[in-house]
Amino acid sequence: VESFSDKAVIIFEDNGIGIPETILPKIFAMFYRGNENSRDDTGLGLYIVKLIVEKWKGSIEVSSRQKEGTIFTIV
């Protein structure tokens, strides 16, 4: 178990539709859009978040269950 005494932990959690397990490994990729039919989505949001977090020597993880929701954890 990792000690977080010298780190900040931010957790974003929802109880939405969730993200399919087959898509999870792709969601941080540049230009990846979970919904290819969306015209409003550039596929850059989570990619940029990951870049910023890693620039600050942090990490970001995601876990999700369909019909239960998604949890993003930033350390």
LUMDREN-118428 format. One record per residue (C-alpha): residue number from 1; residue in three letters; chain; x, y, z. Coordinates in steps of 0.05 Angstrom, whole numbers, always signed. Layout:
N
num, residuo, cadena, u, v, w
NUM, Ala, A, X, Y, Z
...
% end
This chain:
75
num, residuo, cadena, u, v, w
1, Val, A, +0, +0, +0
2, Glu, A, +28, +67, -21
3, Ser, A, +31, +124, +29
4, Phe, A, -2, +188, +5
5, Ser, A, +24, +232, +62
6, Asp, A, +65, +275, +14
7, Lys, A, +17, +273, -44
8, Ala, A, -51, +302, -63
9, Val, A, -105, +253, -85
10, Ile, A, -164, +277, -126
11, Ile, A, -221, +229, -140
12, Phe, A, -277, +242, -191
13, Glu, A, -334, +193, -186
14, Asp, A, -401, +188, -221
15, Asn, A, -458, +139, -223
16, Gly, A, -470, +145, -297
17, Ile, A, -472, +93, -352
18, Gly, A, -399, +73, -344
19, Ile, A, -346, +59, -395
20, Pro, A, -341, -9, -429
21, Glu, A, -281, -49, -407
22, Thr, A, -257, -56, -479
23, Ile, A, -252, +19, -486
24, Leu, A, -216, +36, -420
25, Pro, A, -145, +24, -447
26, Lys, A, -159, +74, -503
27, Ile, A, -192, +133, -468
28, Phe, A, -127, +172, -455
29, Ala, A, -104, +166, -528
30, Met, A, -99, +229, -571
31, Phe, A, -161, +239, -614
32, Tyr, A, -197, +178, -585
33, Arg, A, -272, +189, -582
34, Gly, A, -315, +138, -546
35, Asn, A, -374, +159, -589
36, Glu, A, -350, +164, -660
37, Asn, A, -416, +198, -680
38, Ser, A, -403, +257, -635
39, Arg, A, -387, +320, -674
40, Asp, A, -374, +362, -611
41, Asp, A, -318, +318, -584
42, Thr, A, -246, +327, -608
43, Gly, A, -219, +268, -569
44, Leu, A, -167, +311, -535
45, Gly, A, -196, +323, -465
46, Leu, A, -171, +262, -427
47, Tyr, A, -107, +262, -468
48, Ile, A, -91, +333, -444
49, Val, A, -110, +317, -372
50, Lys, A, -61, +259, -373
51, Leu, A, -6, +302, -402
52, Ile, A, -15, +355, -347
53, Val, A, -18, +303, -291
54, Glu, A, +45, +269, -316
55, Lys, A, +81, +336, -326
56, Trp, A, +70, +347, -251
57, Lys, A, +99, +277, -238
58, Gly, A, +31, +249, -221
59, Ser, A, -11, +191, -245
60, Ile, A, -83, +182, -267
61, Glu, A, -123, +118, -264
62, Val, A, -193, +100, -285
63, Ser, A, -240, +44, -265
64, Ser, A, -310, +35, -290
65, Arg, A, -369, -12, -288
66, Gln, A, -424, -6, -339
67, Lys, A, -490, +18, -310
68, Glu, A, -455, +34, -245
69, Gly, A, -407, +91, -261
70, Thr, A, -335, +112, -268
71, Ile, A, -280, +133, -220
72, Phe, A, -219, +174, -241
73, Thr, A, -163, +179, -189
74, Ile, A, -107, +230, -196
75, Val, A, -46, +226, -150
% end
